[in-house]
């Protein structure tokens, strides 16, 4: 199995064209680091294979929920800090480079803090943080991974080293494209790690360049005009040759709204490229499908075909793409979890908590760390489905949810005490506020006043029942007067 290297310097573009369109690459050949970089930068499918799935996965925002706290304020602070740190861009970059080379790393640094030391997360709000995305050349030598099958760190990375500088494991997040294989060295990543998305698709990627050459050739030939002029018999003089040449020049210069004169026995035609058109279309489609199969991704993401029906119609093509993007999102979960924790510490800082305590008196007696961990443990970020249903179908779904909410309240509220009854109403209010299609305005209830009202109502009910019981007791104890019997006399 050959591994192709391309030297840097003058003529890199010519070297890339020579290797990718030449006959040297064979099925099963492995791309080098430099070749992966050139494919990513210059090949028409390179960036699409690496970035398009991640960009599609990020095309929808995650749904953030934080139960047990001022959710709207916590969510807004988190989302603002997420945008401030440019986390989406960092995740896109590390994911793309991981697919290009087989592995990539994102590290968090802090000014004036050694990189080989862990950082107390509660100090992150006061530090000047920066994020760097490193490719395998930056981390070469540190991500070789242990090949001892009996070791605890078998095929697992430890500390990351970049240009001789060690980064503590808590300061780095390593993302691999596919799992490493025992004793299978990845040349593009300089280690026993995952493989490039171009690994199996190298040969069809070269063939795609040939299809582009065919397109160029056919495009240039499609404009050729064939002038069928009557052949002049007998002696051909210079004057006749000049006259025939003049006819060709007139045909060449003719454009729209021009008039040219040809003989009754002359004709003008174009090249017949019908057979070439069929061959080109089939060959290009097969090449794209081969690339998609080799890269384990849906072909529709590469050939840019529109879906026969939208994502909301739930066609098989749409479902296949949606399942593929769901897997991409799962693959990106470690990176999102890495950035989530940093963002939470910076967004929910002690200064932010002081404002929360001022607006919510119930937090004044709760220490900052206790409240933070309560929010962190209840933090949830879920991806919406790519298969977005039409609004009419979404309304039907919300109608079913509404009936379920009403049924739960009818069953639960008569059975529980006022405190839990208020919690049931809070739950119903939160769920009703999520139904944006049916209710444009959220339901806002004062739960403290509601709880006091329910307790007062129950106390009044208990007092009325007690008075009724006392009345029944008194009536039972009071002797009833009976009429005396009539005396019967003879």
Secondary structure, DSSP 8 states (H G I E B T S, - for coil): --EE----STTHHHHHHHHHHSS---TT-EE-HHHHHHHHHHSTTHHHHHHHHHHHHTTS--EEEE-SS-HHHHHHHHHHHHHHHTHHHHHHHHHHHHHHHSEEEEEEEETTS-TTS---GGGGGGS-EEEEEE-TTTTTTT---B--TTSTTBT---SEEETTEEE-GGGEEEEESS---TT--BTTTTBSS---TTTTTHHHHHHHHHHHHHHHHHHHHTT-EEEE-----S---HHHHHHHHHHHHHHHH--TT------TT-EEEE---HHHHHHHHHHHHHHHHHHHHHHTS-THHHH----SS-GGGT-HHHHHHHHHHHHHHHHTHHHHHHHHHHHHHHHT-HHHHHHHHHH-GGGTTS-HHHHHHHHHHHEEEE---SS---HHHHHHHHHHHHHHHHHHHHHHTTTS-HHHHHHHHHHHHHHHHT-TTT-SS-----HHHHHHHHHHHHHHHHHHHHHHHHHHHHHHHS------------
